Amino acid sequence: MLWIPLTLGAATLQVARNALQRGLLAPAGPWGATLVRFLFGLPFSLLFVSAGFILAPHARMSFGGLFAIDCVIGGGAQIAATAAMLVSMRRSSFALGTVFQQSGIPLAALVGLAFGDHLSVARWLGLCIVAAALAVLARPRGKAGDWTAAPLGLAAGLGFAVAANAYRQAALTLAPAHPFLAAQVTLLCVQSLQSAALAAWLATADRPALIAAVRPWRASLGAGFFGAAASSLWFSAFAISPAGPVRAVGVVEAPIAALVGRRLFAERLAPWQWIAGLAAALGVGLAALG
């Protein structure tokens, strides 16, 4: 049951990372803010890998084509999901953007139907609860653009669901007998790929966004640390447990984000938003564990 405290720690650190990234969204844009979590997290990921080798100095790594494919799929899905999540938060609120992305668990279950997965009655009930709650939360707050917050949040949730399963498979392929070390090496490989791809693209397509992401290095370094620490715990939890239960426990992120949004961004949620948000969190948990 070690994956449970790992997941709780990851969810808490992820809220801190999202809050710092949200502050960088205006000057750097969604892609520049997304780059921050990967590029500035690399030094910390390297430290985590070093710690992993200290704990398992004789572990053997099984690098191969399947590991590389899983890293590429997971890394690409996470990049797209992070950018969608940040824009969703900007167009709704920090708390609601966090709730929207939790929809990745039931969405992943729906996608799994195409591959022959069977859902229990409890999971179908969870899907219905989440769909109804997100429909309520999707009501805009006075601006037409706010209607896009929910679809972007749903896209983020689906992207994170794909990434979680890809990272789990990558770690299991790499070193199943050493889950912590495998998780840290996978994280370092993925972040290196993500940093190189995003930095190269921004350098050619949007150089001002790249400069805006790198210039406030103190804030960017903080986001990188929290991002790397959260990812380290997420990857470790995925290496130990299937992605569904891990993501379900990670729903604790939603109420934490609501408190942070209230404290840092002076965001206020109406009672109906609190009720719908709690219903969405319960539905996600039911869809994952039912």
N, C-alpha and C positions, 0 to 999 in steps of 0.2 A: 504493500500500500504506500510505498515511498512516493509514487507518482502524484498522490493527492497533495502533500505539502509542497512538492515541486510546482504543481500547477497553481496553487494559491499564491506562491511567491511570484511566479511568472505573471499572473494576472495583475497583481499589485504593481510590479515594476513596469508592466506594459502601459498602465494608465499614466504613470509618470512620464514615460517616453512619448506617449501620444500628446500629452499636454505641452511638452517642450516642442514637439514637431508642429503642433498647431500654431504656436507663436511664430514659427519660421515660415508659415504658409504664405503670408502676404508678400514679403520681399522675394522669396525664392520660388514661389509657385509650388504646385503639387509635386512635380518631378524633382525639383531641387530639394524640397523638404523630405522627399522619399530617399534621395541620395544620402542625406545626412545620417540616417539611422544605420546605413550600411557602411559607408566610408569611414565615419568616425567611430564605428563599432569594431573595426578591424583590429586595432591594437589590443583591445580588451579580449576579443575572441582568441587572439594569439596567446594571451596569458592563460585563458581557460584551457586551451589545448596543452600548454606546458604543464598545467596542473593535472590534466588527464594522464599524461605520460609519466608523471611522477607517481601517480596512483597505480598505473599499470605499465611499468617500464618494458615488459616483455610481450606486450600485446601485438598481434599480427593484424595488419590492415589488408583487406581484400578489395583493392581498387579495381574497377572494371567498367565496362560499357554501361551496365545497368545502373551502377552507382552514379555515373556521370549523367545519364538520362534523367534519373530521379532528381538530381541537383538542379539541372536546367529547367525541368518542368516546375519544380517547387519554387525556384528562384524567380522565374518569370511570373508565375501566378501571384507570388507575394508582392512583387513590384507593382503590378497592376492593382492588386487589392489594397495596398497601402495608399496609393494615390487616390483611389476611389473613396477610401475611408476618410482621408483628410478633407476632400472636397465635400463629402456628405456632412462632416462635422461643421464645416464652414457655412453650409446652406441650411442647417437645422440648428443643432447645438452639440456641444461636446458629449453630453450624456446620451442624446438620441442617436448620434452617429455611432456610438459604442453599442447601443442596443441593436441598431440595424445590422451591424456586421455579425452579430451573434446568429443571424439567420443562416449562416453557412452550414450549420449542422443539419437542419431539415432539408435545405437545398441539396446538400451532398447526398442525403438519403434518397431524394427524388431522382437525382442523376444515377444513383446506384441501381434503380429499377431497370435501366437499359442493360445492365450487366448481370441481370438475374437475381439481384438481391430481393429478399422478401421482408416486408415490414409487418410488425405486429399491430394489433388494434391500438395499443397504447401509443405507438409511434405515429400512426395516422392521426390520432387525436392530438398529439403534440403539434403535428404539422398544421392542423386546422387552427389551433389556438394561436400559433405564431403568425399565420397568415392574417387572421382577424386582427390581432394586436398591431401588426405592422401597417395594416390598412388604416387603422385609427391614427397611428403615429404619423402617417404620411400626409395628414391634413396640413396644408401650408399655413404659415403664420403671417399672412398678409402680402407676400410677394409671390409672383407667379413662378419665379425660379426655384422656390422652395419645394415644388412638386418633384424636382429631380433628386432631392436628398434621399428618399427611400430607395429608388432604383439603384443609385450609386452605392448605398449601404448594402443592398442585397448582392450587388456585384462583388463588393468587398468580402462579404461573408462567404460567397461561393469560392472566391479566389483563395481565401485563407483555408477553406476546407480542403481544396485541392493541394495546397502547399503542405498542410499538416500530414496528409497521407503520403505525399511524395517524400517528405523528410523522414518519416517513420521507415519507409521502405529502404531509403538510402542508408540509414543507420543500421538497420538489420542486415543489409547486404555487406556493409563495411566490416563490422566486428560485432556479431551478435552476443558474444561472450563478455564483451566489455561495453555495455550500453552508454556509460557516462563518457568515456573516451570517444566512442563512435559518434555520439551526439556533438561533441565539441569539434571534432575534425570535420564533420558534415557542415556544421555552422560556419567554420572558417572557409571552407571551399565555396559554400553558397554565397557568403558575403563578399568574397573576393570576386566571384563572377558578377554579382549584382553591382558592385562598386565600379568595376571596369566597364561594364555595359552601359550603365547610366551616365558615368562621367564622360565616356567617349561620345555618347549621343548628345548630351547637353553641350559639350565643347563645340560640336558642329551645328546643332540646331538652336540652342538657346544659351549662349555664353553668359549673358547677364544673370540668368537663373543660377548657373554654376558658380559664378562669383558671389552671388548673394547667399548661397548655401555655405560657402567656405569662409567668407569674411567674418561672420560672428562666431569664431571658432570656439569661444568659451561655451556659449549656449549649444553649439553643435556638438561639442565634445560631451556635454552632459546628456544630450539626446542619444549620442552614440553609446555611452556607457549603459544607460538604462535599457536601450534597445538590445545591446549585446547580452546584458545580464538576463533580461527577460527571455530572449531567444535561447540562451544557454539552458535555462530551466525548462522552457517549452520543449526543446529538442530532447532533453534528458527524459522528460515525462513521456514523449512520444516513443522513445526507444524502449520504454518499459511497458507501456500500456497502449492499446488501440486508441486511435485519434478521437473516436466518438465520446467515450467517457471523459477523456482529458478535456475536450472542448466543453462538455457539459459542466464540469466543475469550474471551468474558466468563466462561466457566466457570472461568477462573483464580481467580475470586472465591471459589470453594468452599474450596480449601486455605488461602487467606489467612484466610478466616473461621474455619476450624478453629484456626489459630494464635492469632487474636485471642480466640476464645472460651476457649481454654486459658489465655491470659495474663491477660485482664481479668475473666472470669467464673468462673475455676477449673473450667471444664467439662472432663470427661475422656470421651473416646470409646473404646469397646471396640474390640478389633481387628476384629471382624466389622463394626462400623459404619464403620471406616476403609475396609475392603475394599468394602463396599456403596456407600459414598460415592464412591470412586474409579471403581467400575463405572458408577455413575449419570453421573458427569462424562464418562467415555469414551463412554457410550451417547448422551448429549446431543450431543457433538461429532460422532459418526458420523451421527446423525439429521440434523444441520444441514449437514454437508459431504459426505455420501455421495452 
